Amino acid sequence: MLIKEFNMDVDLKPLGLSYMASAPGAPAPAAAAPAPAAAAAPATVLLVNAAGATPLGPEPQRMTCPSCHNVMQTRLELRSNKNTHLIALVLCVTGLICLVPLPYCLKSCRSLYHYCSCCNQYLGKAAN
């Protein structure tokens, strides 16, 4: 993934073109002298390496937090997702009301998120 950030300080003066300055049929004004070239500001480039990211699994992982730069073990948090709610709805509609809480209790029906144990920064979602 490549992210570019540029500092664009551009002189936006009128270009002095004759078709913009006069009505049709009117004589064109004398050509304006070209503006001196401004010193080009160096472009700032920000590169992000997505290939070097550690894949997160279903267990806590030891890694360096990109936010606080501490070496720590990730904290895991299970959350219900749209599939969990969809399964519960299907169970309810089919008349299996006693099984509706089941998807909320199973780990396989919920998403697993990794957080920094020091600063609580979100680090990513575990790959299923």
C-alpha positions as CSV (number, residue, x, y, z in Angstrom):
1,M,0.0,0.0,0.0
2,L,1.5,3.3,-1.0
3,I,0.2,6.6,0.5
4,K,1.5,9.8,-0.9
5,E,1.2,13.2,0.8
6,F,2.2,16.3,-1.2
7,N,2.6,19.9,-0.1
8,M,1.0,21.8,-3.0
9,D,1.8,25.6,-2.7
10,V,0.8,26.7,-6.2
11,D,0.5,30.2,-7.5
12,L,-3.1,30.4,-8.8
13,K,-2.8,33.8,-10.6
14,P,-4.9,34.2,-13.8
15,L,-3.2,32.7,-16.9
16,G,-3.7,35.8,-19.0
17,L,-5.2,33.9,-22.0
18,S,-6.9,36.2,-24.5
19,Y,-10.1,34.1,-24.8
20,M,-10.7,34.5,-21.1
21,A,-10.0,38.3,-21.0
22,S,-12.2,39.6,-23.8
23,A,-15.4,39.2,-25.6
24,P,-15.5,37.6,-29.1
25,G,-14.3,39.9,-31.8
26,A,-12.6,42.3,-29.4
27,P,-8.8,42.8,-29.7
28,A,-6.7,40.7,-27.5
29,P,-4.7,42.5,-24.8
30,A,-0.9,42.4,-24.9
31,A,0.4,39.1,-23.6
32,A,1.5,39.2,-20.0
33,A,5.0,38.3,-19.1
34,P,5.3,34.8,-17.8
35,A,5.5,34.7,-14.0
36,P,8.9,33.6,-12.6
37,A,9.0,30.0,-11.6
38,A,8.5,29.6,-7.9
39,A,10.8,27.4,-6.0
40,A,9.2,24.0,-6.0
41,A,8.5,22.7,-2.5
42,P,9.8,19.2,-2.0
43,A,7.1,16.6,-2.0
44,T,6.6,14.7,1.3
45,V,6.1,11.0,0.7
46,L,4.7,8.7,3.3
47,L,5.2,5.0,2.7
48,V,3.2,2.4,4.6
49,N,4.4,-1.2,4.4
50,A,1.3,-3.4,4.6
51,A,3.2,-6.5,3.7
52,G,5.2,-6.5,6.9
53,A,2.1,-6.6,9.1
54,T,1.9,-9.6,11.4
55,P,-1.2,-11.7,10.7
56,L,-3.3,-11.9,13.9
57,G,-4.6,-15.3,15.0
58,P,-7.1,-16.6,17.5
59,E,-4.6,-16.4,20.4
60,P,-2.9,-13.5,22.2
61,Q,0.3,-12.5,20.4
62,R,3.5,-10.9,21.5
63,M,4.2,-7.8,19.4
64,T,5.3,-4.2,19.5
65,C,2.4,-1.7,19.6
66,P,2.6,0.8,16.7
67,S,1.0,3.4,18.9
68,C,2.9,3.3,22.3
69,H,5.9,1.2,21.0
70,N,5.8,-1.1,24.0
71,V,6.5,-4.8,23.6
72,M,3.3,-6.5,25.0
73,Q,0.9,-9.4,24.6
74,T,-2.3,-8.5,22.9
75,R,-5.6,-8.4,24.7
76,L,-8.4,-10.2,23.0
77,E,-12.1,-9.2,22.9
78,L,-14.9,-11.2,21.4
79,R,-17.7,-9.3,19.8
80,S,-21.0,-10.2,18.1
81,N,-21.0,-9.4,14.4
82,K,-23.8,-9.2,11.8
83,N,-23.5,-13.0,11.1
84,T,-24.2,-13.7,14.8
85,H,-27.4,-11.6,14.7
86,L,-28.4,-13.2,11.4
87,I,-28.1,-16.7,12.8
88,A,-30.1,-15.7,15.9
89,L,-32.8,-14.2,13.7
90,V,-33.0,-17.4,11.5
91,L,-33.3,-19.5,14.7
92,C,-36.1,-17.3,16.0
93,V,-38.0,-17.2,12.7
94,T,-37.8,-21.0,12.3
95,G,-39.3,-21.5,15.7
96,L,-36.2,-22.6,17.6
97,I,-36.5,-19.8,20.1
98,C,-34.8,-21.8,22.9
99,L,-31.6,-21.9,20.7
100,V,-31.4,-18.1,20.0
101,P,-28.7,-17.5,22.6
102,L,-26.5,-20.2,21.1
103,P,-24.7,-18.0,18.5
104,Y,-23.9,-15.4,21.2
105,C,-22.1,-18.1,23.3
106,L,-20.1,-19.8,20.6
107,K,-16.6,-18.4,19.8
108,S,-17.0,-19.4,16.1
109,C,-19.9,-17.1,15.6
110,R,-18.2,-14.0,17.0
111,S,-15.4,-11.8,15.8
112,L,-12.1,-11.6,17.7
113,Y,-10.4,-8.3,18.0
114,H,-6.8,-7.6,19.2
115,Y,-6.0,-4.6,21.4
116,C,-2.7,-3.3,23.0
117,S,-2.7,-4.3,26.7
118,C,-0.8,-1.1,27.6
119,C,-2.7,1.7,25.7
120,N,-5.8,-0.1,24.6
121,Q,-5.2,0.8,20.9
122,Y,-7.0,-1.4,18.4
123,L,-4.5,-3.5,16.5
124,G,-6.6,-5.6,14.2
125,K,-9.1,-8.4,13.7
126,A,-8.1,-12.0,13.9
127,A,-8.2,-13.9,10.6
128,N,-10.8,-16.7,10.7
